[in-house]
Structures are given as structure tokens and as C-alpha cells.
Amino acid sequence: MTPEEHIEKRVAEFLESCRRQGVKATHQRAEILRELAGSQEHPDAETIHRRVRQRLPTISLDTVYRTLRLLEHKGVIARVGSVRDRARYDANTDRHHHFVCTACGMIGDFYSDAMDRLPVPREVSEMGSVEGVYVELRGICRDCRQKAVKPEGRAGSQS
């Protein structure tokens, strides 16, 4: 299945789920999900709004926020942590984890069977039942690390 076919399948499944649950399946909601599902960068609401407005010029930022909350509530997307002040969203609902760059805010997905099998600490089990485990690793991404490496200064000749 091509990435485009996968996105369209997810959008169709969401719209059908809306219809079954009595939630209005609007074109705006479908476009917001389509935009998010086609992105690998975990965009925030403002970025999604800016991109969807290219196709739907009258869509409001409020509609994007309300739709993202609905999609999150329905389990279609997840809000992911960020070292920045804006919520970021992820349409990948497969079990996976995140690497967050503390310098630029980039969020990348990664898959790890070892992290999927981390035991739940007894203290957490005593608080309640665990429904999912999401691991977020924070550090400096390759691009930011390379930008931080300064070329060695050349000894200047004195004139």
C-alpha cells in the first residue's frame, strides 16, 4: 500500500467511525486528519491550520483545535510531548516511541521491542491499571549537533 493509499484508508476509517458514533463527518475534519496523517514531523495546530487553509481558505484555527481534540478523544491521533510550549500531534497510532530534540523541538518516531516490554514499576501499578506505555527520549538531534560543532579555528597570521 502506498503512503497516499494508507492516508486515504485512515481518513475513510475515521469518517466511517464518526458516522457509526453519530459524530458529524465533515470535509474539514477529513482534511485536518489527511494533513496530519501525511506528515512525519508531528505538527502543531497552527502548522496544520496554515497547511489546510491552502485547500480550505475559510477554515478557522478554532475548528482545527476542536477537531484535534475530537480526534485525540476518539483515539485517532495522539498528543505528543514537546519541549516547546505548543502541543504537537501524531497520526501514527501504531505502538512507537519518540525522540525529542531539546534544541530545535524536532520529534522523531522510533520503534523498539525492548522498550515495548519495559516492566511497569510496582508503584505505578498500585496507582491504577496501565493502558499504554510511551517512551520519550530527549537529546540533541544530529542536525543540531552538527550545527554546534564549530570548525577548528585557523591560526591567523599576524601582519
Buried (B, 14 or more C-beta within 10 A) or exposed (E): EEEEEEBBEBBEEBBEBBEEEEBEBEEBBBBBBBBBBBBEEBBBBEBBBBBBBEEBEEBEEEBBBBBBBBBBEEEBBBBBBBEEEEBBBBBBEEEBBBBBBEBBBBBBBEEEEEBEEEEEEEEEEEEEEEEEBEBEEEEBBEEBEEEEEEEEEEEEEEE
